[in-house]
Amino acid sequence: MPSYPTDLNPSEQRLAQTRLRELAETFTEAGALRTPAWREVFQRTWRHPYIPSYYPDPAGPCLLSIDPQRRGEWLAAVYSDQTLGTKVVQVPMPRALRPGTAPILTSSSTLPSLVLRMLEELDVTDGHRVLEIGTGTGYNAALLCERLGSEYVTSVDIDPELIELAAERLAANGYTPTLAAVDGAGGYPPGAPYDRIIATCSVPAIPPAWLEQTSPGAVILADVHGKIGGTLARLIIDGEGIATGRFLPLGTAFMWLRHALDFSPPPMREPEGEPMHSVTTVDPTLLHTSSLFGFVAQWHLLGGASAEGHLPEVAWSMLTDNGASSVHLQASDGSRASVHATAVNGEFPVTQYGPSRLWDRVEDAHEFWHQTGQPPYSRFGITATATEQYVWYDHPDSEHRWRLPTPTLPRTTGYEASVAR
């Protein structure tokens, strides 16, 4: 077997094994590890082969395992409970600031405690066929292979380089899952049907291809949310191909599922008409500092249960200029809302443009939020079919329902893939 930058000497191996045992104990006490099978898998599976380098800061230099001055720091980070950024690309800045570029993190190794919580929620048993959306470093695929066997694991990623590297590192450690460089929204038809689908990326709604490629009783575990914040949803497929389930009480922040390797911003119409000025008593920073409220507000921003007034996308940002902060909302129909984060006599100035009054929807969400007693994630769920999807409060037939954008990406026809075994 060839030597790799991540090969450990005996002393380093002992340290890594000690850290795995310590982490396993910590995760068991915290509830991230609940079954003996996954605890054994975690302690048997090295993490370091999949992270030969990482970025402590996306805007800074990469920390390399081959750097003798920082090798101890590298190993300590790999065997700790933290997310490590593993690929950064430079993308063009907004037009007014070009030709400048900015670093964007495009791949990472998720903190092990969250990885294990997700694998426990997946509830696999021997013989289950699993599709992973988002191969990344390959570490998660390694855990699945160690638990189920390589022949039962398929993992896809949009980035061919990540697939090539993951295949090399997995094979060096004895794992040979099916890996494909494809758009994860299309799943992987050649390996269907699947008993489990797990996404290590965020999606605005469940892609129809995932529903088509699962068996009755299958589980889909994915981070479903709008542009503000969200958490994992665990859905079960019924005999008619309908997925229903609840959100889990875990705030998450995965990278978005990408459909291309470039980072072209989605088209947004320019605001039209005269601005409307008003004030609000709702602190706009709640969208940022309260993930639970942001989670609720984003569904109100997208719209109600009917198609009327429904928005396929609303972006959120917070800007600071000379110490003064403001929150900005931007919808694909040209609607805008800007709210100053500094109150005057308990009121925050609001400016809105366009056909949809975005901040009015946030205020509706705030009223709902308080009337329902600030409900946790688990009070909300999703029902998804191939043609329509809803987030609901308390139960699927609730009067409080919000439509999710219907994915329009290719499903199962004209399929091509670059596959590594």
C-alpha positions in Angstrom: 0.0 0.0 0.0 1.4 3.4 -0.9 2.3 5.9 1.8 0.0 8.9 2.2 0.5 12.2 4.0 -2.1 11.1 6.6 -0.3 7.8 7.5 0.3 7.8 11.3 3.3 6.6 13.2 2.7 4.3 16.2 2.6 7.1 18.7 0.1 9.0 16.6 -2.1 5.9 16.1 -2.3 5.4 19.9 -3.3 9.1 20.3 -6.0 8.8 17.6 -7.4 5.6 19.2 -7.5 7.2 22.6 -9.3 10.2 21.2 -11.8 8.0 19.4 -12.6 6.2 22.7 -12.9 9.5 24.5 -15.2 11.0 21.8 -17.3 7.8 21.8 -17.8 8.2 25.5 -18.7 11.9 25.2 -21.1 11.3 22.3 -22.8 8.4 24.2 -23.4 10.6 27.2 -24.8 13.4 25.0 -27.1 11.0 23.1 -25.3 11.3 19.7 -24.3 7.6 20.0 -27.2 5.5 21.1 -26.5 2.0 19.8 -23.6 -0.4 20.3 -23.3 -1.0 16.6 -22.6 2.6 15.7 -20.3 3.1 18.7 -18.2 0.2 17.5 -18.2 1.5 13.9 -17.1 4.9 15.0 -14.2 3.6 17.1 -13.1 1.3 14.2 -13.2 4.0 11.5 -10.3 6.4 11.1 -11.2 10.0 10.2 -7.7 11.3 9.4 -7.3 9.6 5.9 -10.1 11.7 4.6 -8.8 15.1 5.8 -5.2 15.5 4.7 -5.6 19.2 5.0 -8.2 21.7 6.2 -8.9 25.4 6.3 -9.0 26.9 9.9 -10.4 30.0 8.1 -11.7 29.9 4.5 -10.0 33.3 3.9 -6.7 32.0 5.3 -4.0 29.4 4.4 -4.7 25.7 4.4 -3.2 23.6 7.3 -1.4 20.6 5.8 -0.8 17.3 7.5 2.7 17.2 6.0 3.7 20.4 7.8 5.9 19.1 10.6 5.4 22.3 12.6 1.6 21.9 12.7 1.1 18.1 12.4 0.1 17.8 16.0 -2.5 20.6 15.5 -3.8 18.8 12.4 -4.2 15.5 14.2 -5.8 17.1 17.3 -8.4 18.9 15.0 -9.2 15.8 13.1 -10.0 13.8 16.2 -12.1 16.5 17.9 -15.8 17.3 17.5 -15.6 20.1 15.0 -16.4 20.8 11.4 -13.3 21.2 9.2 -13.4 23.0 5.9 -11.7 21.0 3.2 -12.1 22.8 -0.1 -12.2 26.5 -0.9 -12.8 28.2 -4.3 -12.4 31.8 -5.3 -15.6 33.2 -6.8 -16.3 36.6 -8.4 -17.5 39.3 -6.0 -20.6 41.4 -6.8 -20.3 43.3 -10.1 -19.5 46.7 -8.4 -16.5 45.2 -6.6 -15.0 43.2 -9.5 -12.5 42.1 -10.6 -12.1 41.0 -7.0 -12.9 37.5 -5.7 -13.9 36.0 -2.4 -13.2 32.6 -0.9 -16.2 30.2 -0.7 -16.1 27.0 1.3 -17.4 24.2 -1.0 -16.7 21.1 1.0 -16.2 20.2 4.7 -16.1 17.3 7.1 -19.1 17.7 9.4 -18.5 17.6 13.2 -18.6 13.9 14.1 -21.3 14.2 16.8 -23.8 15.5 14.2 -22.7 12.8 11.7 -23.4 10.2 14.3 -26.8 11.7 15.3 -27.8 11.6 11.6 -26.6 8.0 11.2 -28.5 6.9 14.3 -31.7 8.7 13.0 -31.2 6.9 9.7 -31.9 3.6 11.6 -30.2 1.2 9.2 -30.2 -2.5 9.6 -28.2 -5.2 7.8 -29.1 -5.4 4.1 -30.4 -1.8 3.8 -29.3 0.0 0.6 -28.3 3.6 1.4 -27.9 6.6 -1.0 -25.8 9.5 0.4 -26.2 12.9 -1.2 -23.0 14.8 -0.8 -19.9 12.6 -0.7 -17.5 15.4 0.4 -14.4 13.9 2.0 -15.8 10.4 2.0 -15.7 9.9 5.8 -19.4 9.5 6.1 -19.4 6.9 3.3 -16.6 5.1 5.2 -18.8 4.9 8.3 -21.7 3.5 6.3 -19.5 1.0 4.5 -18.1 -0.2 7.8 -21.6 -0.7 9.2 -23.4 -2.2 6.1 -20.7 -3.3 3.7 -19.5 -1.4 0.6 -22.0 -3.1 -1.8 -24.9 -1.5 0.0 -23.6 2.1 -0.1 -23.9 4.6 -2.9 -22.7 8.2 -2.6 -22.9 11.1 -5.1 -21.5 14.6 -5.3 -21.6 17.3 -7.9 -17.8 17.8 -7.8 -15.8 15.2 -9.8 -12.6 16.0 -8.0 -14.2 15.2 -4.6 -15.5 11.9 -6.0 -12.0 11.0 -7.3 -10.3 11.8 -4.1 -12.9 10.1 -1.9 -12.7 6.9 -4.1 -8.9 6.9 -3.7 -9.0 7.3 0.0 -11.9 4.9 0.6 -10.2 2.2 -1.5 -6.9 2.7 0.5 -8.9 1.9 3.6 -10.7 -1.2 2.2 -14.0 0.4 1.1 -15.4 0.3 -2.4 -18.9 1.9 -2.4 -20.5 3.1 -5.7 -19.5 6.8 -6.1 -20.9 9.1 -8.9 -20.2 12.6 -9.9 -23.8 13.8 -10.6 -26.3 16.4 -9.4 -27.6 14.9 -6.2 -31.1 16.2 -6.9 -31.4 13.4 -9.5 -30.4 10.7 -7.0 -28.7 7.7 -8.6 -31.2 5.6 -10.5 -28.9 2.6 -11.3 -28.8 1.7 -7.6 -32.5 2.2 -6.8 -34.6 1.4 -5.0 -33.0 2.6 -1.7 -34.1 1.8 1.8 -32.5 5.0 3.1 -31.4 8.4 1.7 -29.3 10.7 3.7 -28.3 14.2 2.5 -25.3 16.0 4.0 -26.4 19.2 2.3 -29.4 21.5 2.5 -32.3 21.5 0.1 -35.3 23.9 -0.2 -37.6 20.9 -0.8 -37.3 17.1 -1.3 -36.3 16.4 -4.9 -38.9 14.2 -6.6 -36.2 11.8 -7.8 -35.6 10.8 -4.1 -39.2 9.9 -3.7 -39.1 7.8 -6.9 -36.0 6.0 -5.9 -37.1 4.7 -2.5 -39.0 1.6 -1.4 -42.2 1.8 0.8 -41.1 2.3 4.4 -37.8 3.9 3.4 -36.4 6.9 5.4 -35.2 10.2 3.9 -33.1 12.3 6.2 -32.3 15.8 4.9 -31.8 19.4 6.0 -34.8 21.2 4.5 -35.1 24.9 4.9 -35.3 28.3 3.3 -32.6 30.9 3.3 -32.7 31.8 7.0 -32.2 28.6 9.0 -33.4 25.1 9.5 -32.9 21.6 10.8 -33.1 18.0 9.8 -36.4 16.4 8.7 -36.9 12.7 9.0 -39.5 11.5 6.5 -41.0 8.0 5.9 -42.2 6.9 2.5 -45.7 5.2 2.4 -47.0 2.7 -0.2 -48.1 5.6 -2.5 -44.7 7.3 -2.6 -45.7 10.1 -0.2 -43.1 11.2 2.3 -44.2 12.5 5.7 -42.3 13.2 8.9 -41.2 15.8 11.4 -38.3 18.1 11.9 -35.7 17.0 14.5 -34.7 19.1 17.4 -31.3 19.9 15.9 -30.3 23.2 14.4 -28.1 22.5 11.4 -26.3 24.6 8.8 -25.2 22.5 5.9 -24.0 23.8 2.5 -26.7 24.0 -0.1 -27.1 21.2 -2.7 -25.5 22.6 -5.8 -26.6 21.9 -9.4 -23.4 23.1 -11.1 -19.8 23.8 -10.2 -20.0 27.5 -10.7 -21.5 30.0 -8.3 -23.6 32.2 -10.5 -26.1 34.0 -8.4 -29.8 33.3 -9.1 -31.6 35.9 -11.2 -33.4 38.5 -9.1 -35.7 41.2 -10.5 -34.9 44.7 -9.7 -37.4 46.4 -7.2 -40.2 48.3 -8.9 -42.4 51.2 -7.7 -42.0 53.7 -4.9 -40.7 52.6 -1.5 -43.1 52.2 1.4 -41.8 53.4 4.8 -43.1 52.2 8.2 -41.9 51.0 11.6 -42.0 47.7 13.3 -41.7 46.5 16.9 -40.2 43.2 15.8 -36.5 43.2 16.3 -35.0 42.2 12.9 -32.0 40.6 14.5 -34.3 37.8 15.7 -34.0 36.4 12.3 -30.3 36.0 12.9 -30.0 35.4 16.7 -33.0 33.1 17.1 -32.7 30.2 14.8 -36.2 28.9 15.9 -37.9 32.1 15.0 -36.0 32.4 11.7 -37.1 28.8 11.0 -40.7 29.8 11.4 -40.4 33.1 9.6 -38.9 31.7 6.5 -42.1 29.6 5.8 -44.2 32.7 6.1 -41.9 34.5 3.8 -42.3 31.9 1.1 -46.1 32.1 1.3 -49.2 30.3 2.4 -50.8 27.0 1.4 -52.2 28.3 -1.9 -50.3 29.3 -5.0 -51.4 32.9 -4.6 -48.6 35.0 -3.2 -46.2 32.1 -3.1 -42.5 33.0 -3.6 -40.0 30.4 -4.7 -37.1 32.0 -3.0 -36.4 34.8 -0.4 -32.8 35.6 0.4 -31.8 37.1 3.8 -28.7 39.1 4.8 -27.4 41.3 7.6 -25.1 44.2 6.8 -23.1 46.5 9.0 -22.0 49.9 7.9 -20.1 52.2 10.3 -21.3 50.2 13.2 -25.0 50.3 12.2 -26.7 47.0 11.3 -29.6 46.3 9.1 -31.5 43.3 7.9 -32.3 42.9 4.2 -34.8 40.5 2.5 -34.9 40.0 -1.2 -37.4 38.0 -3.2 -37.2 36.7 -6.8 -40.3 38.8 -7.8 -38.4 42.0 -7.2 -39.7 42.6 -3.6 -37.3 44.0 -1.1 -37.4 44.9 2.6 -34.7 46.6 4.7 -35.0 47.0 8.4 -32.6 49.0 10.6 -31.5 47.1 13.7 -31.3 50.2 15.9 -34.6 51.0 17.5 -36.0 54.5 18.1 -38.4 54.6 21.0 -38.8 50.8 20.6 -39.5 50.9 16.9 -37.3 49.8 14.0 -37.5 51.7 10.7 -38.7 49.6 7.7 -38.5 50.2 3.9 -40.3 47.9 1.5 -40.5 47.7 -2.3 -42.2 45.5 -4.8 -45.4 43.5 -5.0 -44.9 41.3 -1.9 -44.6 43.1 1.5 -41.9 40.9 2.9 -41.6 42.4 6.3 -45.4 42.2 6.8 -45.0 38.4 6.4 -42.3 38.5 9.1 -44.6 40.3 11.4 -47.3 37.6 10.7 -44.8 35.0 11.6 -43.9 36.8 14.8 -47.6 36.9 15.8 -48.0 33.2 15.1 -44.7 32.4 16.9 -46.0 34.0 20.1 -49.6 32.8 19.9 -48.4 29.2 19.6 -46.0 29.6 22.6 -42.7 29.6 20.6 -43.0 26.0 19.5 -39.9 23.8 18.9 -38.8 22.3 15.7 -40.5 19.0 16.5 -44.0 20.7 16.3 -43.4 21.1 12.5 -43.3 18.6 9.8 -43.3 18.0 6.0 -45.5 16.2 3.6 -43.9 15.7 0.2 -45.2 14.2 -3.1 -43.8 14.4 -6.6 -46.0 17.4 -7.4 -46.4 19.4 -4.1 -44.8 19.8 -0.7 -45.9 21.5 2.5 -44.4 22.4 5.9 -47.1 22.0 8.5 -47.6 22.8 12.2 -48.6 20.0 14.6 -50.2 17.7 12.0 -50.4 17.3 8.2 -54.0 18.6 8.0 -53.3 21.7 10.1 -54.7 25.0 9.1 -51.1 26.3 9.4 -49.4 25.1 6.2 -46.8 26.6 4.0 -45.9 25.6 0.5 -42.4 24.6 -0.4 -40.9 25.4 -3.8 -41.5 22.5 -6.2 -38.2 21.2 -7.6 -38.1 21.4 -11.4 -34.7 19.6 -11.9 -34.2 16.5 -14.1 -35.5 13.4 -12.5 -34.7 10.0 -13.9 -34.5 10.4 -17.7 -31.4 10.9 -19.8 -29.2 9.8 -16.9 -25.4 10.0 -17.2 -22.8 9.7 -14.5 -19.1 9.4 -13.9 -18.9 6.4 -11.6 -16.0 5.2 -9.3 -15.8 1.9 -7.6 
